[in-house]
Amino acid sequence: MKTGFFAYSSQPKSSGESIEEAIKLINSSQVASLKSWRSQTINGKLIIDEVTRAIDEADYFCVDLTGFSDNVIFELGYAMAKDKAIFLIFDNTHIESVRRYKEFSALTTTGYQSYINTTDIVSAFNSFIFNDTTQEKQKKKQKQGLDNSRHPLLFLKNQFDNIYSQAISNQILKYKIPCSTDDASENRIQPLEWYLQKLNKAVLIEFSSIDRSGYQIQNSKCSLIAGFALGCNLDLLMLAEEPYEVPIDYRDLLVKYNRKKRCEEIVADFLAPLKDRLLEYIYQQKTSQQIKNELTKLQQISFGEFLAENESEELPYYYVQNFNIPALIKNDYNIVIGRKGTGKTATLYYLKSLLEKDSRNHVCLIKPVNFEIDALVKILQVSSEEYEKSYLVESAWKLLIYTEVAKSVYLKITSKHSYALTTTETAFKDFIDSNSELFLKDFSERLEEEIEKISQANIINTGEKFSEFKIKLAEIMHDETLSKIRNFLAELFDKDRKILVLIDNLDKSWKKGNKLNLQSEWILGLLGVTGRIVRELSSFTVKGQPKKIDFHLTIFLRSDIFKYILGVAREPDKIEYTNLLKSGDKDVLFRIIEQRFVELSVNELLASTLWEKYIVKTVKDVPVKDYIYDKLIPRPRDIIYFFKNAHENAISRGHSIIEEDDLETAYENYSAWAFLSMLVENGVTIDQLKEFLYQLVSCPNIIDKETLYVAMCDADLSESEEFLDNLIEHLSTLSILGKEVEKNQFEFEYAFDSKELINARAKKLSSNRYKLNNALLPYLSLTNEFE
C-alpha cells in the first residue's frame, strides 16, 4: 500500500479538522496510508528531521495551502525537490488565503483541488491516486531546469534595497562568486521555472522582517525556494532582519541579525568556505560550456531576460535601436525618460557598450543604491533662501560627480599592471589612495556623510553674506581637493578624449509624499551643476598651460518623476529630453522579440523562423501577434516576460512548439506579474491600491464612475467625490483605467504626453465609462464585455 504525508496550517482550525477526518476515512478504505504533521510532534514540538524523513519515505506529498503557513510552503518546496507526487488542495472560500494564492500563483505550477469539507477532500484524493499520468507530469515539471544555471550561487534578495541587502550584495561581490539575483525590489516574484533554472550549487536567501511591508509574499517565496534547495542538498544560507518569528520547520536553519556588522559576518562565514568549494566546479563548468548538450529545438531558442540588470553584458548584441542613439549624448546634459519597463536600463547598457568601443571615451556609470533622502530633504527645508538651496544642491552634486569620475578612472588604472602605469597615472593612484575616505566609499554613504557635515557646521540661515556662505560650503565640499582632481584629469585626458557620465536609479530614492518639491530640486540641481562642470573643464590652466576636457552627462529617469520635475522647474520649455517608446509601437515590440530570438537562439538566422517553426499561428482564431499585443501593457519588459513565460510553459509540458494553452497560461501568469508591477508606480500606498482593485474582482472590464465610487468606499479610501476624481486620474496615469474617447473606444495613457489629449476627447464625449486594462483581466477575474 502506498503512503502519504499530509501538511497543513494550524489555522484555520476548520481546515485541519476536515483533513484529519479525511485521513481517517482514506486510511480505513485502504486506498493509501496517510499521516499528518501532527504525528511528527514530540512533546508538542515539531522536529524538522522527522518531517523531512516522513516526506522522504512517503509516495505522496499531500498539502493544503489554506492559511499559507510558511512551514507548509517550505515542506512543499522540499517535496517538489524530492520528486514526490503532489496532491494539493485549497479552501477557496477562505478570502485571505485566496488573495495570498493569487499573489503566489506564479510559483505554484501544480494545480489544486478546491474543497469545503471532508467529503470533498476524500473524493479529490481518490481521483488523484488513480491518475498516474497527472502525477508523472507533475514530477517532470518539478525537476525541469535544475542545474542549467551558469552561475553557482542564487541570491534571493529582499523586497527593499536597504542597508542589509546592500551589505549582502557587497559581500558577494567581495568574494567574487558568480551569482544570479532575484531582486524583489524590482520584481516581487518570478515564475517557478526561473528559480529551477537558476538553482545550481548554493542559495543565499534573505527573508523579510515582519515590520516591512510586503513581507508575507517575500517570505512565502523564500520558504518555497529554501525547501527546494534543502531537498536538492544545496549549500543553503537563510537569514532575516529582526523582528522575525522563525517558523518551526527551519528554526535551526535560519539566522537572524539586527546590525549591519552581524549581517556581514553571517554572510562571510557562508561565502568564504563556499568559494573554495566552487573553484573546482567553476573550472569544470567553463569547460563543459564548450560542449553543448544536445537539446530539443524548442529548448535551443531563447528570448533573454526581461530585467536588463540580469543581462547587462549580453544585451548590446540584441538591443533594438528605435531612435537616434547619438542624440543621447549630444548636449552638455541629456535626459532619457520612460515608464518602468520601457527600456531605460537596457538603453543605458547599450549606450555604455557603444561608447566604450571608442578608446578615447571614458564612461563613468553612476547607479546609486537606495540612499536615504530624508536627511537631504530636512536640510533643504531649513534653508529659507532660494540661493542657498540651489548652491547647496549643486555643490553636493559637483562633489559626487567629480569623486565618482575619479573613482572610475582609479579603478581602470588599478586594473593595469604596475609596470604599465605612466608617471601621471601612478601619481593619480597615490593621490586617491591617500584620500580613500573621500573617493572610494559608496556613492550613497559619501552623500550622507557630506549632508551630515553640512548639518553640523550650522552654516544655513545664519544671516551671513552669500559670499561667506560659499566659502564655508566650499571648505566642507572639498573644493581644493576637487581642483586637484580636475588638474589630474587634464593630464590624463588629452584634447581628443571625452568623459561621459551615465546616471540611473535616481528613482530609487524618490519618496511619494516626502516634500516632492525639494526632491525635485535635488534632481534639477544635477542639470544645473552639469553646466558648472562643463564651464570648469572647458577652460582652465595647469602649470600655465590652457586645458580643456570634453564632458557630457546623460540621466535616465522615470517619466512620472520627470513630469513632476517639469511642473516645478522655472523654465520647463528649455529642458530637452528623449522619450522612450512614445506610443508602445507594435512593430517595435515584436522586433525586440525577433532580434532576441535571432541573437540568443542556436542556429537561427531569420526572424521569420520564430513564427514559422516555434509558435502557433492563431489563438482562439485570432492571429497570434494580435492576441499577444491585445493582452499587454505595450512595453519591452512586458512582451519579453510574456514570451519567456510562454516558452517555459511549452518546455515544461514537453511541447515541440509554443501552443495555445502555453500562451493562455502565460497570459494568466503575466496578469499576476503586471498587477504587482503596477503597484510599484502608484502614489497611493500599495495596500490601499491593492484593496481598491480587489473590490473590482469579477466585475465587467467596462465599468462606470458609480462602480468605482462603491469600490473606493468599500476599500475605506474615502467617500469624497473629489478624491474619486483624483483616484481616476491616478489610475489612468498608471494605465489601469482607459477613458472612453469614442463610443466603445477606450484609450490608455501609455505615452508620456497623452493625458491632456485623452482627457479632452473623453470630456467632449461626456462619458463616465472606463475600461480596466486587459493585462488585469485574468488576475481580477474580470468579464470581457466585448466577447
C-alpha positions, 0 to 999 in steps of 0.5 A: 500500500502506498503512503502519504504525508499530509501538511497543513496550517494550524489555522484555520482550525476548520481546515485541519479538522476536515483533513484529519477526518479525511485521513481517517476515512482514506486510511480505513478504505485502504486506498493509501496510508496517510499521516499528518504533521501532527504525528511528527510532534514530540512533546508538542514540538515539531522536529524538522528531521522527522518531517523531512524523513516522513516526506522522504519515505512517503509516495505522496506529498499531500498539502493544503495551502489554506492559511499559507503557513510558511512551514507548509510552503517550505515542506512543499518546496522540499517535496517538489525537490524530492520528486514526490507526487503532489496532491494539493488542495485549497479552501477557496472560500477562505478570502485571505488565503485566496488573495495570498494564492493569487499573489503566489500563483506564479510559483505554484505550477501544480494545480489544486483541488478546491474543497469545503469539507471532508467529503470533498477532500476524500473524493479529490484524493481518490481521483488523484491516486488513480491518475498516474499520468497527472502525477508523472507530469507533475514530477517532470515539471518539478525537476525541469531546469535544475542545474542549467544555471551558469552561475553557482550561487542564487541570491534571493534578495529582499523586497527593499534595497536597504542597508542589509541587502546592500551589505549582502550584495557587497559581500558577494561581490567581495568574494567574487562568486558568480551569482544570479539575483532575484531582486524583489525590489524590482520584481516581487516574484518570478515564475517557478521555472526561473528559480529551477533554472537558476538553482545550481550549487548554493542559495543565499536567501534573505527573508523579510522582517515582519515590520516591512511591508510586503513581507508575507509574499517575500517570505512565502517565496523564500520558504518555497525556494529554501525547501527546494534547495534543502531537498536538492542538498544545496549549500543553503544560507537563510537569514532575516532582519529582526523582528522575525518569528522563525517558523518551526520547520527551519528554526535551526536553519535560519539566522537572524541579525539586527546590525549591519556588522552581524549581517556581514559576518553571517554572510562571510562565514557562508561565502568564504568556505563556499568559494573554495568549494566552487573553484573546482566546479567553476573550472569544470563548468567553463569547460563543459560550456564548450560542449553543448548538450544536445537539446530539443529545438524548442529548448535551443531558442531563447528570448533573454531576460526581461530585467536588463540588470540580469543581462547587462553584458549580453544585451548590446548584441540584441538591443533594438535601436528605435531612435537616434542613439547619438542624440543621447549624448549630444548636449552638455546634459541629456535626459532619457525618460520612460515608464518602468519597463520601457527600456531605460536600463537596457538603453543605458547598457547599450549606450555604455557598450557603444561608447566604450568601443571608442578608446578615447571615451571614458564612461563613468556609470553612476547607479546609486543604491537606495540612499536615504533622502530624508536627511537631504530633504530636512536640510533643504527645508531649513534653508529659507533662501532660494540661493542657498538651496540651489548652491547647496544642491549643486555643490553636493552634486559637483562633489559626487560627480567629480569623486565618482569620475575619479573613482572610475578612472582609479579603478581602470588604472588599478586594473593595469599592471604596475609596470604599465602605469605612466608617471601621471597615472601612478601619481593619480593612484597615490593621490586617491589612495591617500584620500580613500575616505573621500573617493572610494566609499559608496556613492550613497554613504559619501552623500550622507556623510557630506549632508551630515557635515553640512548639518553640523557646521550650522552654516544655513540661515545664519544671516551671513553674506552669500559670499561667506556662505560659499566659502564655508560650503566650499571648505566642507565640499572639498573644493581644493581637493576637487581642483586637484582632481580636475588638474589630474584629469587634464593630464590624463585626458588629452584634447581628443578624449571625452568623459561621459557620465551615465546616471540611473536609479535616481528613482530609487530614492524618490519618496511619494509624499516626502516634500516632492518639491525639494526632491525635485530640486535635488534632481534639477540641481544635477542639470544645473551643476552639469553646466558648472562642470562643463564651464570648469573643464572647458577652460582652465590652466595647469602649470600655465598651460590652457586645458580643456576636457570634453564632458557630457552627462546623460540621466535616465529617469522615470517619466512620472518623476520627470513630469513632476520635475517639469511642473516645478522647474522655472523654465520647463520649455528649455529642458530637452529630453528623449522619450522612450517608446512614445506610443508602445509601437507594435512593430517595435515590440515584436522586433525586440522579440525577433532580434532576441530570438535571432541573437540568443537562439542556436542556429537561427538566422531569420526572424521569420523562423520564430513564427514559422517553426516555434509558435502557433499561428492563431489563438482562439482564431485570432492571429497570434501577434494580435492576441499577444499585443491585445493582452499587454501593457505595450512595453519591452519588459512586458512582451519579453516576460510574456514570451519567456513565460510562454516558452517555459510553459511549452518546455515544461509540458514537453511541447515541440512548439509554443501552443495555445494553452502555453500562451493562455497560461502565460497570459494568466501568469503575466496578469499576476506579474503586471498587477504587482508591477503596477503597484510599484508606480502608484502614489497611493500606498500599495495596500490601499491600491491593492484593496481598491482593485480587489473590490473590482474582482469579477466585475465587467472590464467596462465599468462606470464612475458609480462602480468605482465610487462603491469600490473606493468606499468599500476599500475605506479610501474615502467617500469624497467625490473629489478624491474619486476624481483624483483616484481616476486620474491616478489610475489612468496615469498608471494605465489601469483605467482607459477613458472612453474617447469614442463610443466603445473606444477606450484609450490608455495613457501609455505615452508620456504626453497623452493625458491632456489629449485623452482627457479632452476627447473623453470630456467632449464625449461626456462619458463616465465609462472606463475600461480596466486594462486587459493585462488585469483581466485574468488576475481580477477575474474580470468579464470581457464585455466585448466577447 
